[in-house]
Amino acid sequence: MGTNKTLDDAAAARRARFGTLPARIAFTDMVEETSAAPKATDSYDPEAQWKDFNCLARDLGL
């Protein structure tokens, strides 16, 4: 019996010091769906081609 009272006292002290946990947030509240803009894949622009590919040597300046 004494152990249960001690645990209740400890829980009450912890709750008084730290408060309670925040309410849970539903998954649907965390997700936002937006439509993606269509990308023009038919056009080829050789001047802008460098934007689509990564090169580690170029990134390092080699």
ChimeraX commands (.cxc) that place a marker at each C-alpha (Angstrom):
marker #1 position 0.00,0.00,0.00 radius 0.5
marker #1 position 2.79,2.44,0.82 radius 0.5
marker #1 position 4.46,1.86,-2.56 radius 0.5
marker #1 position 1.32,2.83,-4.48 radius 0.5
marker #1 position 0.99,6.06,-2.53 radius 0.5
marker #1 position 4.65,6.85,-3.15 radius 0.5
marker #1 position 4.19,6.33,-6.90 radius 0.5
marker #1 position 1.11,8.56,-6.91 radius 0.5
marker #1 position 3.02,11.25,-5.04 radius 0.5
marker #1 position 5.92,10.99,-7.49 radius 0.5
marker #1 position 3.55,11.18,-10.45 radius 0.5
marker #1 position 1.81,14.21,-8.98 radius 0.5
marker #1 position 5.14,15.94,-8.37 radius 0.5
marker #1 position 6.31,15.19,-11.90 radius 0.5
marker #1 position 3.02,16.44,-13.37 radius 0.5
marker #1 position 3.24,19.63,-11.28 radius 0.5
marker #1 position 6.82,20.27,-12.40 radius 0.5
marker #1 position 6.63,19.37,-16.09 radius 0.5
marker #1 position 2.92,19.56,-16.89 radius 0.5
marker #1 position 1.27,17.18,-19.30 radius 0.5
marker #1 position 2.22,16.08,-22.78 radius 0.5
marker #1 position 0.74,18.04,-25.66 radius 0.5
marker #1 position -2.27,16.59,-27.43 radius 0.5
marker #1 position -1.55,14.24,-30.30 radius 0.5
marker #1 position -1.74,15.63,-33.81 radius 0.5
marker #1 position -3.66,13.56,-36.33 radius 0.5
marker #1 position -1.75,12.42,-39.43 radius 0.5
marker #1 position -4.27,14.13,-41.70 radius 0.5
marker #1 position -3.46,17.46,-40.02 radius 0.5
marker #1 position 0.25,17.02,-40.75 radius 0.5
marker #1 position -0.11,16.20,-44.47 radius 0.5
marker #1 position -0.91,18.68,-47.16 radius 0.5
marker #1 position -1.57,17.46,-50.67 radius 0.5
marker #1 position -0.91,19.79,-53.56 radius 0.5
marker #1 position -0.95,19.11,-57.26 radius 0.5
marker #1 position 2.39,19.18,-59.00 radius 0.5
marker #1 position 2.88,21.45,-61.95 radius 0.5
marker #1 position 3.40,19.46,-65.14 radius 0.5
marker #1 position 7.00,19.46,-66.30 radius 0.5
marker #1 position 7.63,20.06,-69.97 radius 0.5
marker #1 position 9.57,16.95,-70.95 radius 0.5
marker #1 position 9.09,17.45,-74.69 radius 0.5
marker #1 position 11.44,20.41,-75.01 radius 0.5
marker #1 position 15.20,20.07,-75.06 radius 0.5
marker #1 position 17.33,23.04,-74.12 radius 0.5
marker #1 position 21.06,22.27,-74.28 radius 0.5
marker #1 position 21.93,25.50,-72.43 radius 0.5
marker #1 position 19.78,24.53,-69.44 radius 0.5
marker #1 position 20.76,20.86,-69.47 radius 0.5
marker #1 position 23.35,21.41,-66.73 radius 0.5
marker #1 position 20.53,22.01,-64.23 radius 0.5
marker #1 position 19.25,18.44,-64.55 radius 0.5
marker #1 position 22.49,16.54,-63.91 radius 0.5
marker #1 position 24.92,16.58,-61.02 radius 0.5
marker #1 position 28.62,16.04,-61.38 radius 0.5
marker #1 position 30.69,15.55,-58.25 radius 0.5
marker #1 position 33.87,16.70,-59.99 radius 0.5
marker #1 position 32.18,19.91,-61.10 radius 0.5
marker #1 position 30.74,20.46,-57.63 radius 0.5
marker #1 position 34.20,20.14,-56.13 radius 0.5
marker #1 position 35.68,22.46,-58.75 radius 0.5
marker #1 position 37.97,19.82,-60.25 radius 0.5
marker link #1:1,2 radius 0.2
marker link #1:2,3 radius 0.2
marker link #1:3,4 radius 0.2
marker link #1:4,5 radius 0.2
marker link #1:5,6 radius 0.2
marker link #1:6,7 radius 0.2
marker link #1:7,8 radius 0.2
marker link #1:8,9 radius 0.2
marker link #1:9,10 radius 0.2
marker link #1:10,11 radius 0.2
marker link #1:11,12 radius 0.2
marker link #1:12,13 radius 0.2
marker link #1:13,14 radius 0.2
marker link #1:14,15 radius 0.2
marker link #1:15,16 radius 0.2
marker link #1:16,17 radius 0.2
marker link #1:17,18 radius 0.2
marker link #1:18,19 radius 0.2
marker link #1:19,20 radius 0.2
marker link #1:20,21 radius 0.2
marker link #1:21,22 radius 0.2
marker link #1:22,23 radius 0.2
marker link #1:23,24 radius 0.2
marker link #1:24,25 radius 0.2
marker link #1:25,26 radius 0.2
marker link #1:26,27 radius 0.2
marker link #1:27,28 radius 0.2
marker link #1:28,29 radius 0.2
marker link #1:29,30 radius 0.2
marker link #1:30,31 radius 0.2
marker link #1:31,32 radius 0.2
marker link #1:32,33 radius 0.2
marker link #1:33,34 radius 0.2
marker link #1:34,35 radius 0.2
marker link #1:35,36 radius 0.2
marker link #1:36,37 radius 0.2
marker link #1:37,38 radius 0.2
marker link #1:38,39 radius 0.2
marker link #1:39,40 radius 0.2
marker link #1:40,41 radius 0.2
marker link #1:41,42 radius 0.2
marker link #1:42,43 radius 0.2
marker link #1:43,44 radius 0.2
marker link #1:44,45 radius 0.2
marker link #1:45,46 radius 0.2
marker link #1:46,47 radius 0.2
marker link #1:47,48 radius 0.2
marker link #1:48,49 radius 0.2
marker link #1:49,50 radius 0.2
marker link #1:50,51 radius 0.2
marker link #1:51,52 radius 0.2
marker link #1:52,53 radius 0.2
marker link #1:53,54 radius 0.2
marker link #1:54,55 radius 0.2
marker link #1:55,56 radius 0.2
marker link #1:56,57 radius 0.2
marker link #1:57,58 radius 0.2
marker link #1:58,59 radius 0.2
marker link #1:59,60 radius 0.2
marker link #1:60,61 radius 0.2
marker link #1:61,62 radius 0.2
view
